[in-house]
Amino acid sequence: MGESQSRWERIRLALVTPELIYGTIISSAVIAVAEDDDDDFDVFVVTFVTMLVFWAAHVFAIAVANHGKRDGRIIGIGQAFRDGIHHSVGLLYASIIPLLFLILGSVGVIDEDTAYLVALVVGTIVLGILGWMAVADAGRPWPMRLLGGIGTALFGLVIIIFKAVLH
């Protein structure tokens, strides 16, 4: 990142990534398809493990794809894995807030049903915020930012619903 980037640009580049968006959709979908008799701890474990598996698969795919000769230079397997880890971290970040609510529900800090609902809804809110940020970065006025945020949140909600229905 160049020093000419503003703080906003650095935050936007760090947050609005395909991995964070995809990870938010995956974690929300996993939470959405939980069985009615699963408690919040069960949903936490399944979501946590699923996100780790997706993250590891993403790291591995990037490492394999980027290992070797790229743009006239050799990228060793160690560097390819480090790049994969750095590039894929958004998949893990995406599940932090929903997992936090699931843990709070499982230990009784908040009601389990409420914790589950919040863990599910927070993904849609995060997608809306990311949509707002992406449109704002394009220099659009606030009504377009709002539409971008709502559209992104609704798209994420539709994906979550499709995933839950197909499961």
PASEBA-1860 file (N, C-alpha, C; in nm, 3 decimals):
! residues 167
1> MGESQSRW> 0.083/-0.117/0.000/0.000/0.000/0.000/0.087/0.124/0.000 ~ 0.055/0.214/-0.085/0.133/0.335/-0.093/0.098/0.431/0.019 ~ 0.191/0.522/0.047/0.167/0.619/0.153/0.065/0.722/0.110 ~ 0.034/0.730/-0.019/-0.062/0.828/-0.067/-0.206/0.787/-0.037 ~ -0.227/0.665/0.010/-0.361/0.620/0.041/-0.409/0.681/0.171 ~ -0.535/0.722/0.171/-0.594/0.776/0.293/-0.627/0.661/0.388 ~ -0.657/0.698/0.508/-0.698/0.597/0.608/-0.822/0.523/0.559 ~ -0.917/0.596/0.502/-1.040/0.536/0.449/-1.007/0.431/0.342
9> ERIRLALV> -0.916/0.463/0.252/-0.880/0.369/0.145/-0.816/0.242/0.202 ~ -0.732/0.258/0.303/-0.669/0.142/0.366/-0.772/0.054/0.436 ~ -0.866/0.116/0.506/-0.973/0.040/0.573/-1.059/-0.030/0.470 ~ -1.095/0.041/0.365/-1.181/-0.017/0.260/-1.112/-0.135/0.193 ~ -0.984/-0.119/0.161/-0.910/-0.227/0.096/-0.894/-0.348/0.189 ~ -0.883/-0.323/0.318/-0.869/-0.433/0.414/-1.001/-0.506/0.437 ~ -1.111/-0.433/0.434/-1.241/-0.493/0.467/-1.320/-0.542/0.347 ~ -1.328/-0.463/0.244/-1.413/-0.499/0.131/-1.334/-0.589/0.037
17> TPELIYGT> -1.329/-0.716/0.074/-1.256/-0.815/-0.005/-1.352/-0.927/-0.044 ~ -1.324/-0.993/-0.154/-1.409/-1.107/-0.190/-1.413/-1.212/-0.080 ~ -1.301/-1.232/-0.010/-1.295/-1.334/0.094/-1.385/-1.299/0.212 ~ -1.388/-1.172/0.252/-1.474/-1.133/0.363/-1.621/-1.143/0.323 ~ -1.652/-1.101/0.202/-1.790/-1.111/0.155/-1.832/-1.258/0.143 ~ -1.750/-1.338/0.080/-1.779/-1.480/0.063/-1.787/-1.549/0.199 ~ -1.694/-1.518/0.287/-1.694/-1.578/0.420/-1.818/-1.541/0.499 ~ -1.865/-1.418/0.484/-1.988/-1.376/0.552/-2.107/-1.457/0.502
25> IISSAVIA> -2.113/-1.478/0.373/-2.222/-1.557/0.315/-2.213/-1.702/0.361 ~ -2.093/-1.759/0.359/-2.077/-1.899/0.401/-2.115/-1.916/0.549 ~ -2.060/-1.832/0.635/-2.089/-1.849/0.778/-2.237/-1.828/0.806 ~ -2.300/-1.734/0.739/-2.444/-1.712/0.758/-2.524/-1.831/0.708 ~ -2.483/-1.887/0.596/-2.554/-2.004/0.542/-2.540/-2.124/0.634 ~ -2.420/-2.145/0.689/-2.400/-2.256/0.781/-2.488/-2.239/0.905 ~ -2.493/-2.118/0.957/-2.578/-2.091/1.073/-2.725/-2.112/1.037 ~ -2.764/-2.068/0.916/-2.903/-2.078/0.874/-2.951/-2.223/0.862
33> VAEDDDDD> -2.865/-2.314/0.826/-2.908/-2.453/0.804/-2.897/-2.539/0.929 ~ -2.869/-2.477/1.043/-2.861/-2.554/1.167/-2.995/-2.621/1.195 ~ -2.988/-2.739/1.251/-3.109/-2.812/1.289/-3.178/-2.741/1.406 ~ -3.310/-2.754/1.412/-3.386/-2.688/1.519/-3.345/-2.734/1.658 ~ -3.301/-2.858/1.669/-3.264/-2.909/1.802/-3.116/-2.885/1.837 ~ -3.041/-2.821/1.747/-2.902/-2.788/1.778/-2.898/-2.670/1.875 ~ -2.813/-2.681/1.977/-2.797/-2.565/2.064/-2.689/-2.473/2.003 ~ -2.674/-2.355/2.062/-2.581/-2.257/2.007/-2.437/-2.308/2.004
41> FDVFVVTF> -2.399/-2.390/2.101/-2.264/-2.443/2.101/-2.242/-2.535/1.981 ~ -2.340/-2.620/1.951/-2.330/-2.708/1.834/-2.316/-2.625/1.706 ~ -2.397/-2.521/1.695/-2.392/-2.435/1.576/-2.257/-2.363/1.570 ~ -2.207/-2.320/1.686/-2.074/-2.257/1.694/-1.967/-2.351/1.639 ~ -1.966/-2.474/1.689/-1.863/-2.570/1.650/-1.869/-2.598/1.500 ~ -1.989/-2.624/1.448/-2.004/-2.654/1.305/-1.961/-2.534/1.221 ~ -2.001/-2.414/1.261/-1.964/-2.294/1.186/-1.813/-2.272/1.192 ~ -1.756/-2.284/1.310/-1.612/-2.264/1.328/-1.532/-2.363/1.243
49> VTMLVFWA> -1.567/-2.490/1.251/-1.495/-2.592/1.175/-1.514/-2.570/1.025 ~ -1.636/-2.539/0.983/-1.662/-2.515/0.841/-1.577/-2.399/0.789 ~ -1.570/-2.291/0.867/-1.491/-2.176/0.823/-1.342/-2.210/0.818 ~ -1.295/-2.289/0.913/-1.154/-2.332/0.909/-1.125/-2.416/0.786 ~ -1.218/-2.505/0.751/-1.200/-2.590/0.633/-1.198/-2.504/0.506 ~ -1.294/-2.412/0.494/-1.296/-2.325/0.376/-1.170/-2.240/0.370 ~ -1.126/-2.188/0.485/-1.005/-2.107/0.487/-0.884/-2.190/0.445 ~ -0.869/-2.309/0.502/-0.755/-2.395/0.467/-0.757/-2.432/0.319
57> AHVFAIAV> -0.876/-2.461/0.266/-0.887/-2.493/0.124/-0.848/-2.374/0.038 ~ -0.887/-2.256/0.080/-0.854/-2.134/0.005/-0.704/-2.107/0.009 ~ -0.644/-2.121/0.128/-0.499/-2.103/0.141/-0.426/-2.203/0.051 ~ -0.467/-2.327/0.056/-0.405/-2.432/-0.024/-0.418/-2.401/-0.173 ~ -0.537/-2.361/-0.216/-0.560/-2.332/-0.359/-0.471/-2.217/-0.405 ~ -0.461/-2.114/-0.325/-0.376/-2.000/-0.362/-0.229/-2.043/-0.366 ~ -0.186/-2.120/-0.267/-0.047/-2.163/-0.262/-0.011/-2.248/-0.383 ~ -0.097/-2.342/-0.417/-0.069/-2.429/-0.533/-0.071/-2.347/-0.662
65> ANHGKRDG> -0.170/-2.260/-0.675/-0.182/-2.182/-0.798/-0.069/-2.081/-0.816 ~ -0.017/-2.027/-0.706/0.085/-1.921/-0.715/0.227/-1.972/-0.704 ~ 0.245/-2.098/-0.667/0.379/-2.155/-0.656/0.438/-2.170/-0.797 ~ 0.563/-2.138/-0.808/0.630/-2.152/-0.937/0.666/-2.016/-0.995 ~ 0.671/-2.011/-1.125/0.716/-1.889/-1.191/0.595/-1.797/-1.218 ~ 0.605/-1.676/-1.167/0.501/-1.575/-1.185/0.567/-1.442/-1.221 ~ 0.525/-1.384/-1.328/0.577/-1.254/-1.370/0.730/-1.250/-1.372 ~ 0.790/-1.357/-1.420/0.934/-1.362/-1.436/1.012/-1.391/-1.309
73> RIIGIGQA> 0.945/-1.420/-1.200/1.016/-1.454/-1.076/0.962/-1.584/-1.021 ~ 1.047/-1.652/-0.947/1.009/-1.780/-0.885/0.950/-1.752/-0.747 ~ 0.832/-1.809/-0.723/0.769/-1.800/-0.591/0.778/-1.937/-0.527 ~ 0.853/-1.943/-0.418/0.869/-2.070/-0.346/0.740/-2.110/-0.276 ~ 0.733/-2.237/-0.237/0.612/-2.288/-0.175/0.584/-2.218/-0.042 ~ 0.688/-2.187/0.034/0.669/-2.116/0.161/0.607/-1.979/0.140 ~ 0.660/-1.905/0.043/0.605/-1.773/0.013/0.463/-1.785/-0.042 ~ 0.438/-1.885/-0.123/0.305/-1.906/-0.178/0.204/-1.933/-0.066
81> FRDGIHHS> 0.244/-2.013/0.034/0.154/-2.038/0.148/0.134/-1.912/0.232 ~ 0.241/-1.835/0.255/0.227/-1.710/0.331/0.133/-1.614/0.258 ~ 0.146/-1.606/0.126/0.056/-1.522/0.047/-0.088/-1.571/0.059 ~ -0.105/-1.703/0.055/-0.239/-1.761/0.068/-0.302/-1.731/0.203 ~ -0.222/-1.741/0.308/-0.272/-1.710/0.443/-0.314/-1.564/0.451 ~ -0.229/-1.475/0.403/-0.259/-1.332/0.407/-0.384/-1.300/0.323 ~ -0.392/-1.358/0.207/-0.502/-1.330/0.114/-0.635/-1.386/0.164 ~ -0.632/-1.494/0.239/-0.754/-1.566/0.277/-0.809/-1.530/0.414
89> VGLLYASI> -0.743/-1.444/0.486/-0.781/-1.417/0.624/-0.924/-1.363/0.637 ~ -0.976/-1.299/0.534/-1.113/-1.248/0.538/-1.216/-1.357/0.560 ~ -1.186/-1.479/0.516/-1.278/-1.591/0.540/-1.293/-1.616/0.690 ~ -1.186/-1.600/0.765/-1.194/-1.619/0.911/-1.255/-1.497/0.979 ~ -1.215/-1.378/0.937/-1.270/-1.256/0.997/-1.422/-1.252/0.987 ~ -1.475/-1.304/0.877/-1.619/-1.296/0.851/-1.703/-1.364/0.958 ~ -1.647/-1.464/1.023/-1.727/-1.540/1.120/-1.709/-1.494/1.264 ~ -1.623/-1.398/1.290/-1.594/-1.358/1.428/-1.719/-1.309/1.501
97> IPLLFLIL> -1.791/-1.216/1.444/-1.907/-1.158/1.514/-2.018/-1.262/1.534 ~ -2.057/-1.337/1.428/-2.160/-1.439/1.453/-2.116/-1.544/1.555 ~ -1.990/-1.586/1.551/-1.941/-1.684/1.648/-1.943/-1.628/1.790 ~ -1.914/-1.501/1.805/-1.919/-1.437/1.935/-2.060/-1.447/1.994 ~ -2.161/-1.417/1.912/-2.299/-1.425/1.962/-2.338/-1.568/1.995 ~ -2.294/-1.663/1.913/-2.326/-1.803/1.942/-2.264/-1.849/2.074 ~ -2.142/-1.806/2.101/-2.078/-1.841/2.229/-2.151/-1.774/2.345 ~ -2.187/-1.647/2.327/-2.261/-1.578/2.434/-2.393/-1.649/2.464
105> GSVGVIDE> -2.458/-1.700/2.360/-2.581/-1.776/2.380/-2.556/-1.910/2.445 ~ -2.447/-1.975/2.408/-2.420/-2.109/2.462/-2.380/-2.107/2.609 ~ -2.322/-1.997/2.656/-2.283/-1.989/2.797/-2.388/-1.917/2.882 ~ -2.498/-1.877/2.820/-2.608/-1.818/2.896/-2.601/-1.669/2.920 ~ -2.508/-1.600/2.856/-2.502/-1.454/2.872/-2.624/-1.389/2.808 ~ -2.666/-1.442/2.694/-2.792/-1.399/2.631/-2.871/-1.525/2.595 ~ -2.998/-1.507/2.575/-3.086/-1.618/2.540/-3.037/-1.686/2.411 ~ -3.040/-1.819/2.409/-2.989/-1.894/2.293/-3.062/-1.860/2.164
113> DTAYLVAL> -3.194/-1.849/2.167/-3.269/-1.817/2.046/-3.233/-1.678/1.995 ~ -3.218/-1.583/2.088/-3.180/-1.447/2.050/-3.039/-1.446/1.991 ~ -2.948/-1.517/2.055/-2.810/-1.524/2.008/-2.804/-1.582/1.867 ~ -2.881/-1.688/1.844/-2.884/-1.751/1.711/-2.935/-1.652/1.607 ~ -3.045/-1.585/1.639/-3.104/-1.489/1.544/-3.007/-1.375/1.514 ~ -2.944/-1.323/1.619/-2.848/-1.214/1.598/-2.729/-1.262/1.515 ~ -2.679/-1.382/1.544/-2.567/-1.438/1.468/-2.603/-1.450/1.320 ~ -2.727/-1.481/1.292/-2.771/-1.493/1.153/-2.790/-1.357/1.088
121> VVGTIVLG> -2.853/-1.266/1.157/-2.885/-1.134/1.101/-2.759/-1.048/1.084 ~ -2.661/-1.065/1.173/-2.542/-0.982/1.168/-2.469/-0.998/1.034 ~ -2.475/-1.116/0.974/-2.413/-1.135/0.842/-2.474/-1.046/0.736 ~ -2.606/-1.034/0.739/-2.674/-0.947/0.643/-2.636/-0.801/0.666 ~ -2.624/-0.763/0.792/-2.584/-0.625/0.825/-2.442/-0.599/0.777 ~ -2.352/-0.694/0.800/-2.213/-0.678/0.755/-2.208/-0.664/0.603 ~ -2.285/-0.745/0.532/-2.288/-0.733/0.386/-2.338/-0.595/0.343 ~ -2.438/-0.544/0.413/-2.488/-0.411/0.382/-2.382/-0.304/0.402
129> ILGWMAVA> -2.308/-0.315/0.511/-2.200/-0.218/0.539/-2.092/-0.226/0.431 ~ -2.056/-0.349/0.393/-1.954/-0.365/0.289/-2.001/-0.309/0.155 ~ -2.130/-0.328/0.124/-2.186/-0.269/0.002/-2.183/-0.117/0.005 ~ -2.219/-0.060/0.120/-2.214/0.086/0.137/-2.071/0.135/0.113 ~ -1.974/0.066/0.177/-1.834/0.108/0.165/-1.785/0.101/0.021 ~ -1.823/-0.003/-0.051/-1.778/-0.018/-0.190/-1.833/0.094/-0.277 ~ -1.961/0.126/-0.259/-2.022/0.233/-0.338/-1.966/0.369/-0.297 ~ -1.942/0.388/-0.168/-1.884/0.514/-0.120/-1.745/0.535/-0.180
137> DAGRPWPM> -1.670/0.427/-0.192/-1.535/0.436/-0.247/-1.537/0.481/-0.393 ~ -1.648/0.453/-0.460/-1.661/0.497/-0.599/-1.702/0.644/-0.607 ~ -1.717/0.709/-0.491/-1.749/0.851/-0.488/-1.896/0.883/-0.510 ~ -1.981/0.787/-0.493/-2.125/0.808/-0.513/-2.186/0.882/-0.394 ~ -2.295/0.958/-0.418/-2.362/1.028/-0.307/-2.435/0.929/-0.216 ~ -2.475/0.977/-0.098/-2.531/0.888/0.003/-2.653/0.809/-0.042 ~ -2.744/0.862/-0.127/-2.856/0.776/-0.168/-2.810/0.652/-0.246 ~ -2.707/0.668/-0.328/-2.653/0.554/-0.402/-2.581/0.458/-0.307
145> RLLGGIGT> -2.514/0.513/-0.207/-2.447/0.431/-0.106/-2.550/0.346/-0.032 ~ -2.661/0.411/0.003/-2.768/0.341/0.074/-2.824/0.229/-0.013 ~ -2.849/0.259/-0.140/-2.899/0.155/-0.231/-2.797/0.041/-0.247 ~ -2.670/0.077/-0.255/-2.566/-0.025/-0.264/-2.562/-0.113/-0.140 ~ -2.576/-0.051/-0.024/-2.577/-0.127/0.100/-2.699/-0.217/0.111 ~ -2.816/-0.163/0.078/-2.939/-0.243/0.083/-2.933/-0.356/-0.019 ~ -2.888/-0.325/-0.139/-2.878/-0.427/-0.244/-2.783/-0.540/-0.206 ~ -2.670/-0.504/-0.149/-2.573/-0.605/-0.108/-2.629/-0.691/0.006
153> ALFGLVII> -2.694/-0.625/0.101/-2.754/-0.699/0.213/-2.864/-0.793/0.161 ~ -2.948/-0.744/0.071/-3.056/-0.829/0.017/-3.000/-0.944/-0.065 ~ -2.896/-0.919/-0.143/-2.836/-1.027/-0.219/-2.781/-1.133/-0.124 ~ -2.714/-1.088/-0.021/-2.663/-1.182/0.078/-2.774/-1.260/0.145 ~ -2.885/-1.191/0.176/-2.999/-1.258/0.237/-3.059/-1.363/0.143 ~ -3.068/-1.330/0.016/-3.121/-1.427/-0.083/-3.030/-1.549/-0.092 ~ -2.899/-1.527/-0.096/-2.805/-1.639/-0.102/-2.820/-1.727/0.023 ~ -2.832/-1.664/0.139/-2.848/-1.738/0.263/-2.977/-1.820/0.259
161> IFKAVLH> -3.085/-1.760/0.212/-3.214/-1.830/0.203/-3.205/-1.946/0.105 ~ -3.147/-1.925/-0.013/-3.130/-2.034/-0.111/-3.049/-2.147/-0.052 ~ -2.940/-2.112/0.015/-2.855/-2.214/0.075/-2.932/-2.293/0.180 ~ -3.008/-2.223/0.261/-3.086/-2.291/0.365/-3.195/-2.379/0.305 ~ -3.262/-2.332/0.200/-3.369/-2.409/0.136/-3.312/-2.532/0.066 ~ -3.200/-2.517/-0.001/-3.139/-2.628/-0.073/-3.078/-2.731/0.020 ~ -3.046/-2.691/0.141/-2.988/-2.785/0.236/-3.095/-2.881/0.283
END
